[in-house]
Amino acid sequence: MDRTNIVICGAGIAGIATAWSLAVKYSQSNIVLIDRQQPLSLTTSKSGENFRDYWPQPCMTALTGRSLELIDQLAAENDDVFNMRYSGYDFVSESPGQEIFPSDHLQNPDNEGNLIRVLDQDLIRRTHPWLSAAIRQMVHIKRAGALDVYALGSLMLALAKQAGVKYRQAHVESIEKNPSGFYLRLDGADGRKELATEKLVLCPGPFINEFLSMLNIRLPVESILQRKFIIPDPLEVIPRDMPFTIFSDAHHLIWNEEERDLISVDPEFCWLLDEFPAGLHIKPEGRANIKLGWAYNRKPEEPRWENPDDFDFPNITLRGASRFIPALSNYVDQPPTPIVQFSGYYTRTPENLPLIGPLPGTGIYTVSALSGYGTMAACGAGELCADWMMGARVPAYSRYFHPGRYGDSGLMAEINKTASDGQL
Ligand SMILES: Cc1cc2nc3c(=O)[nH]c(=O)nc-3n(C[C@H](O)[C@H](O)[C@H](O)COP(=O)(O)OP(=O)(O)OC[C@H]3O[C@@H](n4cnc5c(N)ncnc54)[C@H](O)[C@@H]3O)c2cc1C
C-alpha cells in the first residue's frame, strides 16, 4: 500500500488552491492531490469567472479581499497569465428606495471609493444608455471584475507540482479512519489501489455529502443546479466595456395576453408567471458575445456528473434581461446561435457561507460549499485551510467559516441576522 502525509480529494479550484498553499507557503512535502477526472473540469469549468471584494456579509468581504490580494500577487509575479481585469460590477434597480446593499455599508469609510451609489436618473441614462429608462438606482463596485479561472488554477497547479505535489487521477471509492490516519480505496487507470495518509482534506465540490457520509459526518450542505449561456450579440446591444451588470429587483417576466392565457392553464409551465428572484446578470464576453446567468432555480438535488442543457433557460433569461436592457428583447424569441450552455452546482450551506477548516473531532479538513463564489474565494479559502492544518494563527473571520460553527448558537444567530446571503 502507498503511504503519504497529506491527501487532498478533488482538484477543482478549491483543492488546487489548498495544495498550492500547503506546498508553496508552508513547504509541505508528500502531498497527493486526487481527482477522478482532469483538474478543474467539473464545477470550476462552469464558473462565470467574476470576482468582487464586497459582500453584504463582512466575513465574506474579508475572505474575498484576502483571496484577491493573493490573486493580484500571482498576477504580478506571473505576467498576468490569467488575464485579471478590474472591469467593475453594476447593481441596478428600478426603485430608488430599494436597499441594494445595507445603507451603513454604503456610508462606511472603509468602502469609500469602492462602493459608489448613483441615484441621479439622468446621470444613469447619460452614462449607461443601454439600460432601461426605468432604472432609478445603481451601485457600482470598483474592486471587481473577471479572470480566466482555468489559467489561474493551472498556474497554481504547476507551482504546486514544482513544489512537490503529486497529481493522481483516480476515483475515491471509500475512506476509513484508523489510529494513524486514513485509508483510501482508489479506482484509477492503473486499477484498484490503496493509499494511506496521515491528514485528509476534502475538496470534492458537489460530492461533499458523499464523502461526509463515508465518514459518518453530517453537515447542512445542498447542491442546486445553476446555468449560464453565451450567445453572439450581432446587434451590438451590449458595449464591450460594460461592467458585469446585475438586476437587483425580483420581478415577473413580461408576457403578452395570449401567452399569459396559454401559460396559466399549463401545469408544466405555469411557474413562469411566478415572481423570479433578483440577481439576473449579464456581461460582454470576448469580442462579440454576451454571457448571461440567473440562479432562479432553488431546488436542491442529488448531484450528477453530467447534466443535459435546458432549452428554455436562454429564452427565460433573455426575457428577464430585456426588462433592464430593453434591446435584448430582439433576441428573446430567436436567440442568436450558437448558444453555448454551462451548468454546474452551487453547493452551499443554508447561510451561503463556505466550510473551511477542521471537521471537529475527526482530524479531517475541508474547503467546500463554495457556492457561486469559488473562483474568487478559493485562494483565500485554500490558504485558510492550510493555516488551520499547520497550526498557524488564523484571521478573526475564520470562525464564520469553521465547519463546527453549527454548535455555536450565538455565532449562528449573528450569521443569520444578515438579510441577504449575497448569492448571484
Ligand atoms: C454556473 C456557475 C457560475 C459560477 N460563476 C462564478 C463566478 O462568476 N465567480 C465565482 O467566484 N464563482 C463562480 N461559480 C462558483 C465556482 O465555480 C465554484 O464555487 C467552484 O468552482 C467550486 O470549486 P470546487 O473545487 O469546490 O469544486 P469542483 O470544481 O467541482 O471540484 C471538485 C473536484 O472533486 C472531484 N471529485 C468529486 N468526487 C470525487 C471522487 N469520489 N473521487 C475523485 N475525485 C472526485 C471532481 O471530479 C472535481 O474535479 C459558479 C458556479 C456555477 C455552477
The ligand as a Gaussian input file, in Angstrom:
#p B3LYP/6-31G(d) Opt

LIG

0 1
 C      -22.967000      28.299000     -13.362000
 C      -21.927000      28.723000     -12.342000
 C      -21.376000      30.008000     -12.396000
 C      -20.413000      30.394000     -11.458000
 N      -19.861000      31.640000     -11.540000
 C      -18.921000      32.016000     -10.637000
 C      -18.328000      33.289000     -10.708000
 O      -18.637000      34.087000     -11.586000
 N      -17.389000      33.621000      -9.783000
 C      -17.012000      32.770000      -8.782000
 O      -16.177000      33.139000      -7.951000
 N      -17.545000      31.528000      -8.704000
 C      -18.492000      31.136000      -9.602000
 N      -19.067000      29.911000      -9.518000
 C      -18.714000      29.046000      -8.392000
 C      -17.436000      28.273000      -8.635000
 O      -17.401000      27.774000      -9.948000
 C      -17.392000      27.104000      -7.626000
 O      -17.602000      27.603000      -6.315000
 C      -16.049000      26.419000      -7.654000
 O      -15.714000      26.023000      -8.961000
 C      -16.084000      25.195000      -6.755000
 O      -14.813000      24.587000      -6.830000
 P      -14.529000      23.235000      -6.095000
 O      -13.090000      22.954000      -6.271000
 O      -15.095000      23.292000      -4.719000
 O      -15.433000      22.144000      -6.851000
 P      -15.211000      21.406000      -8.252000
 O      -14.681000      22.333000      -9.291000
 O      -16.487000      20.693000      -8.531000
 O      -14.073000      20.363000      -7.944000
 C      -14.311000      19.184000      -7.197000
 C      -13.480000      18.069000      -7.787000
 O      -13.637000      16.883000      -6.980000
 C      -13.615000      15.765000      -7.820000
 N      -14.273000      14.634000      -7.155000
 C      -15.516000      14.601000      -6.605000
 N      -15.766000      13.372000      -6.121000
 C      -14.663000      12.624000      -6.356000
 C      -14.312000      11.256000      -6.086000
 N      -15.150000      10.405000      -5.454000
 N      -13.086000      10.822000      -6.455000
 C      -12.205000      11.657000      -7.074000
 N      -12.494000      12.945000      -7.375000
 C      -13.706000      13.419000      -7.008000
 C      -14.367000      16.216000      -9.056000
 O      -14.010000      15.446000     -10.190000
 C      -13.950000      17.687000      -9.193000
 O      -12.897000      17.869000     -10.116000
 C      -20.023000      29.494000     -10.443000
 C      -20.577000      28.206000     -10.387000
 C      -21.515000      27.824000     -11.333000
 C      -22.095000      26.439000     -11.252000

